[in-house]
Amino acid sequence: MEPPSKTASVSHGDYIAESASASILSAMSGELDTHLKQIESRLGVVILPRGERFHITGPAAAVQAAQEVLAQLYTQARQGRALSSHWVHHSIQSVQLEAEAVVAGNVESVGVQTLKGVIRGRGLRQRRYLDAIRSHDLTFGIGPAGTGKTYLAVAAAVEQMERNQVRRLVLVRPAVEAGERLGFLPGSLSEKVDPYLRPLYDALHEMLGYEKVAKLMERQIIEVAPLAYMRGRTLSDAFIILDEAQNTTPEQMKMFLTRMGFGAKVVVTGDVTQVDLPRGQLSGLVQVLDVLDNLPGVEMVFFESGDVVRHPLVASIVHAYERFGEKS
């Protein structure tokens, strides 16, 4: 990587990994310094390792961010935990989003408590999303894949169930994906529906463990169901999540939202740029954003490509599609 331009404002800083063993320093740097190169590329800095001292050159804010990332690497390595490029990516992103929050004057760390530990929002929009879920009966999380919409909603639901604020969780998804129809798929109804609900199962298993999820589902405290099963029901004292809501019709969206009973909390997530409904069919999510705009008691949080917390290339891909859409 080329050193920062001399015409730019260049700062220097050091991170010192005090009393770090050779194995810890090696883990921090990565094989062939891959972790350091990853930090350099993402933050626009140059890092020169000299034993326990890592000398950093670059813009002042980037130097500080690199120091914080190295501190996290040091802590992780000292605790004997594995350091992967995926972990380094998330560390860099969390530091960047934390800096964004400080600049905006919002430094409060919003998190939800689950059996697997505290799950915190990364950046302003994820924190605002978690806060909205706590303070509103109906919250919409709209944005591209990888921004944590579903994962954070499930985390908030698990927290409220563990605190006895709701009696049950109902996780809902429309079974419409990429033009497929359930009637043409092989297997029983459960076998047909389960693949569409897999992201919800995965989040539950991560937060509660397989055995507890199985027991709670057996007792119907947790229900995972296709949207069609919601018709005619009223759900009270429940936390209800409608995932992939862009694949609902206007009629289905209205039907779902009117299932709310007393003590219910509802979160609707979706990406209006990835509608898999038949061509010409209006998305219920697209319509409801206009129908419920500025309605008291309803909060809408819109995520952007910069909020993606998956592989760094995912954010670039999402942003590229956004640019292409604007040109079109």
N, C-alpha and C positions, 0 to 999 in steps of 0.2 A: 504494500500500500504506500502511495506517495505521501510524504510529509505535508502538513497543512501549508497553504500558500503563505508566503512571507508578507503578502499585502493584507492578509486577514489578521484579526486579533488573536494572537497565539499565547496560550498560557502553559505553564508547566506545573506538574504536581507529582507527588509520590504516594504510593501505597506501600506500607511496610507490613509484611506478614511476620509479626514478631514470633520468634522461637519456632518457626515452621521447619519441619523436617524436610529432607529431600523428597520423600514420597508425597508430602502435602503440596510442596511447590510444583512437583511434576503433575499432580492431579489438577491443580489450579490452572496450569498452563495448557494442559491437554497434550495428547500425542502430537509431536511435531508442532507444538504451540498452537494447535487448532482453536482452543478456547480464546487465547489472546487475539488471534487473527479474527475470530468472530466478533469480539468486542471492538476491535479496531474498525472493522468494516461497517458495523452497525452504528457506531457512535462518531466515526470520523476522527479518530485519535491515532497516535502512534505510541505503542507500549514497548519499553526496553526493560526486560527482566535482568536484574543483577542480584542473584542470591535472593535474600528476603525482600529486597527493594524492587518495586516496579515503577519505573520512571515513565510518566505519561505526558504527552505533548498534544495540544489541540485547543479548540475553543474552550473558554473557561467552564461553561455549563457541561460540555462533553467530558472534560477532565474530571469534574466532580462526579458525574454519572459513572464514569469508568472506575473511579475509586470505590464507589458504593457497590458496583457489581463485583469487583475484586474482593471486597469485604465479605460479600455473600458467598463467593466461591471459597474463601478461606474458612468460613464457618462450616460450610457444607463438607469440605475436605477434612477438617479437624474432627468432625463427628463420624468420619468413616463412611460417609454416604457417597454414592456414585455420582459423578459429574458427567452428564451427556451434553451434546450440542443442543438437544431439546430443552434441558434444564437451563443452560446458559441463555438460550433465547428468551425463556420466560423471565429469567432474572433481569435481563436487559430491558425487557418490555415493562416489567413492574417498576423499575427505577425511572424509566421515561415517563410512565403514566403518573407516578407519584410526583415527579417534577411538574408535570402539567397541572396537577391538582393544587400544588403550592402556588404556582403562578396565578391560578384563578382564585386563590384565597380560600380554597376548600381543602383543608388538610385532615379533616376527620376521616378516620379509617372505618368504613362500614363493613361489617362482617356478620356472618350467620354461624351459629354454633351447631355442629352435627356431631354424631358419635365418632366420626373420623377426624374431628378437630374443627378449627375455625376456617371457614371459607370466606375470603375477602374479595370485595369488588376491586377490579384493576382499573384505575382511572376514573374520571368524572362521571361518564355515562353509566358504567356498571354500578358505581356507588349510588348515583341518583336512582337507578333502576331498583336496587335493593331497598332504598329508602321509600320509594313510591309503593312498592309491594307492601311494606309494613304499614304505611299510612293511608292507603286507599283500598277500597273494596274491589275495584276493577282497574287493572293495570295492563297496558299494552307494551310489549317489547318488540320493536320493529327494527330489522336490520339484516345484514348479510350473515352467511354461515360463519361460525367460528367466533362470534362475539359474546358467547356465554349466555344467550337469552334463555335457553331451556335449562341449562345446568344450574344457573343461579336461581331460577324459579323453583326447580326441584329442591335445591338447598334450602330456600326460604320455607317451602312447604314442609320439609322434614323438621326444620327447627320449630315451626309452629305446632306440629303434631307432637314433638317431644315435650313441648311446654304445655300441652293440653289446651292450646288455644283453639284447635280444631279437633274434631273427633275422627276425621278420616281424610284420606287423600284420594282424589279422583283425577287421573291423568288421561287425557283424551287426545286422539289424533284422527283426522280424516283419512280414510284408507284409499287415497287417490294419489298415485305416484307415477309420473312419467307415462301417462296414458294407459296404465294397467287397470284392469277391472277385476274385482275379487272373484266374480263368478267364473272367470276363465282360468284362475289359478288352481293348481292341484291341492288336495289335502282338506282337512277339517277346517271349520271356521277359525279355530284358535291358531292352526298352522298358517292360515292365510293372513291373519291379522298381525301375529307376533312380529314379523319383519318390519312392519311399519312403526311398531311401538318400541323397537329395540333401543333407540337413544334414551327413552325414558327408563327402561329397565336398567340400562348401563349406569345411568346417574344414580338410581336408587341403590343398586348393588354396591357402588363405590362408597356411598355415604352411610349405608346401614349394614352392609354385608349380605351375602346370599341367603343365609339361614333366616335372619330376621325378616328380610323381605318376603321370603316364602311363607313364614308364619303369619305375617300381617296380611298377605294376600289371601291366605286360607281363611282367615277370620273376616275378610272383606273390609279391613281397616284401610288397606290400600287397594284401589281398583284401577286397573289399566284397561281402557275400553275404546273401541272405535266410536266415532262421533254419532253414528246412526243409533247407538244404544242410549243416547241421552234423551231422545224424544219422549215426551210424556212424563218426565221425572222432575221432581223438585229437590234440590240438594241443599240441605241446611247444615250449619256447623261443619262445613267441609272446605278444604282448600282444593280448588279445581284449576287445572292447567290445560288449556287448549294449545297444543303444539302444531306447527306447520299450518297455521290458520289461513295462509294464503290459498290453500286448496279447499276452502269452504265456499259454498255458494252463498249469496245474500240471504236466502231462506234458511240455510243451515246456521249461519252466524246468528241470525235473530233467534232461532230456536235455541241455540246454545246459551246465549246471554240471558234468555228469559228462564233458564233453569235455576238461577240464583235464589236460594232461600235465605232465611234469617241466619246470621252468623257465618255466611259464606264469604270466601275471598276468592277472586277469580283473576288469573293471569293468562293473557292471550299472547302467544309469540308467533312470529312469522317473518317472511322475507318477501316483500311485494314484487321483487324482481325475479322470483323463481316460482311462478304459478304453473302448476301441472294440470289445470282444468282443461277441458276441451276448448279448442280455438273458438273465440267469440263469447265464451262464458265469463261473465263478470265475477271477479273474486269478492267474496264476502268481506275479506279483510280490507281490501281497497275501498269498498263502499263504506264500511263502518267507521273508518277514520274520518270521513266527512260527516257521517250521520251523528257521531258522538263528539265531534270537535267542540271543545270548550264546555262540555257538560260537567257540572259539579260532581265530584266524587270519582271522576275518571281521570287517570293519568296516562299519558303516552310518552314513552321514551324511545327516541330514534337513535340507533347505533350507526356508526360509519365504518368504512374500511379500516381506519386507523385503530379501531377497537378490537380487531381480530386478534385472538390470543392463540392461534394455531401456528403452524410453520410460517416463518416470515414471508415466504413466497405467496401464501394464501392472501395476505393483505394486498400484495402487489397485483395479484390476479383479480381480486375484487375491484381494486381501484382502476385497473385497465378496462374492465367491463363497464364501469361507471363512465369513464371517458368515452368509450366507444358508443355507449347509449346516448350521451350528450351530443356527439357528432351526428348520430343517426336522426 
